[in-house]
Amino acid sequence: MAVEFLTDEQASRYGAFYGAPARAELERFFFLDDADREKVQAKRRAHNRLGFAAQLTTVRFLGRFMPDPRQAPHEVAEYLAEQVGIADASVTAASPG
């Protein structure tokens, strides 16, 4: 007999962003330590570095990789871009809203 742990609403939200993470969530799940930054900096172009950083950190937050890193909220892209020295976070971010 199958057991359901999630409501239908919870299941539909699983593995996806539902609004922008709070500042505390950004600091906890989207912080890049030295090892993370080293991996990110190994990528050649800004959009690759930011996309890789988004995948690396959203798997911590969502529990799975996103099909497209542009699905990350703009706030996530901005927070990551600041950490890796990318001036324009829009290279991978979805439009705000």
Backbone bond lengths (Angstrom), bond angles and torsions (degrees), N, CA, C in turn:
res aa  C-N    CA-C-N  psi(-1)  N-CA   C-N-CA  omega(-1)  CA-C   N-CA-C  phi
1 M - - - 1.442 - - 1.531 108.85 -
2 A 1.305 116.30 127.62 1.461 121.51 -179.49 1.525 110.31 -74.18
3 V 1.317 114.76 142.69 1.456 121.04 177.66 1.521 107.69 -116.44
4 E 1.312 116.62 131.10 1.458 120.68 177.99 1.518 109.19 -98.82
5 F 1.327 115.27 127.68 1.453 120.85 179.26 1.520 111.63 -98.68
6 L 1.316 116.31 -23.42 1.454 120.92 -176.73 1.521 110.55 -113.46
7 T 1.309 115.14 145.72 1.457 118.94 171.71 1.529 107.51 -71.13
8 D 1.306 117.44 168.33 1.466 120.50 177.84 1.526 110.78 -59.75
9 E 1.331 116.38 -39.95 1.466 120.30 179.17 1.527 110.69 -64.81
10 Q 1.318 117.60 -44.41 1.460 121.15 178.45 1.524 110.82 -62.75
11 A 1.304 117.09 -41.76 1.465 121.01 179.60 1.523 111.12 -63.26
12 S 1.331 117.49 -38.11 1.466 120.05 -179.70 1.523 111.54 -70.46
13 R 1.324 117.49 -25.81 1.467 121.66 179.87 1.527 112.80 -89.50
14 Y 1.321 117.49 -14.59 1.457 120.30 -175.13 1.523 110.67 -60.51
15 G 1.318 115.54 132.75 1.452 120.84 175.64 1.509 114.29 74.45
16 A 1.319 117.58 17.59 1.461 121.19 179.44 1.524 108.98 -139.30
17 F 1.292 115.41 155.02 1.459 119.53 175.77 1.518 109.12 -77.12
18 Y 1.295 115.43 137.88 1.454 121.61 173.30 1.521 105.78 -122.82
19 G 1.310 115.62 82.92 1.456 121.24 -174.05 1.518 110.65 84.62
20 A 1.299 115.02 176.86 1.465 120.84 -179.11 1.527 110.07 -80.60
21 P 1.322 117.13 142.15 1.465 119.60 175.89 1.528 110.96 -64.62
22 A 1.311 116.00 149.44 1.462 121.54 175.71 1.526 109.09 -68.75
23 R 1.312 116.27 161.85 1.472 120.84 -179.25 1.533 111.04 -55.27
24 A 1.317 117.23 -42.79 1.469 120.57 179.54 1.528 111.03 -62.04
25 E 1.324 117.12 -36.81 1.471 120.77 177.81 1.527 110.52 -69.73
26 L 1.322 116.85 -39.46 1.464 119.48 176.34 1.525 110.06 -59.36
27 E 1.317 116.17 -46.30 1.463 120.65 -177.87 1.524 112.17 -67.02
28 R 1.304 117.30 -32.16 1.463 120.25 -178.33 1.526 112.82 -82.20
29 F 1.322 116.94 -48.05 1.462 120.69 -171.83 1.525 114.31 -97.77
30 F 1.318 118.06 -23.47 1.457 121.02 -172.93 1.523 113.21 -110.29
31 F 1.318 116.94 8.01 1.460 120.93 175.50 1.524 108.99 -73.76
32 L 1.317 115.99 133.26 1.465 121.16 177.93 1.523 109.22 -101.33
33 D 1.326 116.45 118.29 1.464 119.01 176.27 1.531 108.59 -82.42
34 D 1.323 116.21 -178.20 1.466 120.09 -176.34 1.527 112.42 -59.20
35 A 1.323 116.97 -41.56 1.472 120.37 -179.92 1.531 110.67 -65.41
36 D 1.328 116.67 -40.47 1.468 120.72 177.49 1.527 110.34 -62.38
37 R 1.329 116.15 -47.69 1.470 120.10 -178.31 1.524 111.34 -62.75
38 E 1.315 116.88 -35.28 1.465 119.97 177.61 1.532 110.62 -63.16
39 K 1.323 116.51 -42.82 1.473 120.63 177.91 1.524 110.93 -65.32
40 V 1.322 116.39 -42.26 1.462 121.29 -179.16 1.531 110.32 -64.79
41 Q 1.321 116.80 -44.37 1.465 120.66 -176.98 1.526 112.32 -67.28
42 A 1.317 117.98 -16.76 1.466 120.86 177.74 1.529 112.04 -71.61
43 K 1.323 117.33 -14.50 1.467 121.10 178.36 1.525 108.66 -80.03
44 R 1.327 117.03 147.12 1.463 121.12 -169.54 1.524 115.12 -78.14
45 R 1.291 117.95 -46.55 1.467 120.37 -173.43 1.522 111.15 -109.48
46 A 1.317 114.91 159.46 1.465 120.71 -177.06 1.525 111.83 -57.33
47 H 1.334 117.33 -44.30 1.468 118.44 -177.97 1.528 111.44 -66.98
48 N 1.334 117.44 -31.52 1.464 119.84 176.06 1.528 111.08 -70.81
49 R 1.328 116.30 -41.47 1.468 119.66 178.99 1.527 110.92 -63.52
50 L 1.323 115.95 -45.43 1.458 119.17 -178.32 1.529 111.46 -70.32
51 G 1.303 117.37 -39.47 1.466 120.64 177.23 1.519 111.86 -63.95
52 F 1.337 116.10 -41.50 1.461 120.09 177.73 1.525 110.46 -64.40
53 A 1.329 116.80 -43.94 1.469 120.79 178.28 1.527 110.43 -61.38
54 A 1.327 116.59 -39.54 1.468 120.19 178.82 1.526 110.54 -63.57
55 Q 1.315 117.53 -44.72 1.466 120.06 179.59 1.532 111.00 -65.98
56 L 1.319 115.94 -42.37 1.459 121.15 -178.95 1.530 111.66 -59.74
57 T 1.303 116.27 -40.37 1.465 119.61 -175.65 1.523 113.55 -90.51
58 T 1.317 118.03 -33.12 1.464 117.79 -179.86 1.522 112.11 -69.88
59 V 1.317 117.71 -26.63 1.467 118.39 176.09 1.530 109.71 -65.27
60 R 1.311 116.97 -30.84 1.473 120.73 175.40 1.529 110.79 -68.26
61 F 1.316 115.28 -38.31 1.461 120.92 -174.48 1.527 112.22 -83.85
62 L 1.319 116.34 -45.05 1.466 120.91 -174.53 1.524 113.76 -93.00
63 G 1.319 116.27 -22.94 1.455 119.55 -177.20 1.516 113.59 88.73
64 R 1.321 116.97 6.83 1.464 121.06 176.56 1.525 108.96 -160.45
65 F 1.322 115.59 162.78 1.456 120.35 175.84 1.520 109.41 -79.18
66 M 1.303 115.94 147.45 1.465 120.78 176.79 1.523 109.43 -81.80
67 P 1.324 117.66 145.39 1.466 119.38 174.94 1.532 111.70 -62.85
68 D 1.325 116.38 -29.26 1.464 121.77 -177.90 1.526 108.42 -144.78
69 P 1.339 118.74 117.00 1.466 120.03 -177.60 1.527 113.68 -62.93
70 R 1.326 117.39 -14.75 1.466 119.53 176.29 1.521 111.80 -70.53
71 Q 1.322 117.27 -7.21 1.464 121.38 177.13 1.527 112.05 -77.23
72 A 1.311 117.13 -11.85 1.464 120.13 179.41 1.524 109.59 -66.68
73 P 1.324 117.35 139.78 1.466 119.44 177.01 1.526 111.41 -59.06
74 H 1.300 115.34 152.39 1.465 121.63 -178.86 1.534 111.20 -55.62
75 E 1.317 117.30 -37.11 1.465 121.22 -179.81 1.530 111.49 -61.78
76 V 1.313 116.73 -36.64 1.466 121.11 177.49 1.524 109.62 -66.93
77 A 1.325 116.59 -47.44 1.463 120.55 -179.83 1.525 111.05 -61.23
78 E 1.320 117.38 -41.51 1.469 121.33 178.71 1.529 110.61 -62.55
79 Y 1.316 116.49 -45.18 1.466 121.13 -178.82 1.529 110.73 -62.84
80 L 1.317 116.74 -42.60 1.463 120.68 179.44 1.525 111.22 -70.43
81 A 1.321 116.96 -42.76 1.468 121.04 -179.26 1.522 110.84 -59.56
82 E 1.307 116.32 -40.67 1.464 120.57 178.64 1.530 110.77 -60.32
83 Q 1.317 116.59 -39.09 1.463 120.77 -177.58 1.526 113.36 -71.27
84 V 1.324 116.72 -29.26 1.468 119.55 -177.17 1.527 112.74 -106.74
85 G 1.330 116.41 7.90 1.454 120.22 174.25 1.517 115.18 74.59
86 I 1.321 116.97 33.98 1.463 121.23 176.49 1.522 107.49 -102.72
87 A 1.326 116.13 121.34 1.464 120.81 -174.51 1.525 112.92 -71.50
88 D 1.321 117.57 -35.95 1.466 121.31 -175.19 1.523 110.23 -113.99
89 A 1.320 115.92 99.57 1.467 120.80 -177.81 1.516 112.56 -71.79
90 S 1.306 118.26 -8.68 1.462 119.99 -177.84 1.526 112.56 -73.17
91 V 1.323 118.39 -3.21 1.467 119.22 179.99 1.520 112.05 -62.68
92 T 1.327 118.49 -24.62 1.465 120.20 175.25 1.511 113.43 -131.76
93 A 1.312 119.10 -11.21 1.466 120.82 -173.87 1.518 111.81 -74.95
94 A 1.312 114.72 145.25 1.462 120.21 170.63 1.521 107.40 -71.23
95 S 1.290 116.85 158.18 1.456 118.97 179.90 1.521 109.96 -64.90
96 P 1.342 117.30 144.26 1.464 119.91 -179.40 1.521 110.87 -60.84
97 G 1.315 114.05 148.37 1.454 118.19 174.70 1.437 115.36 117.05
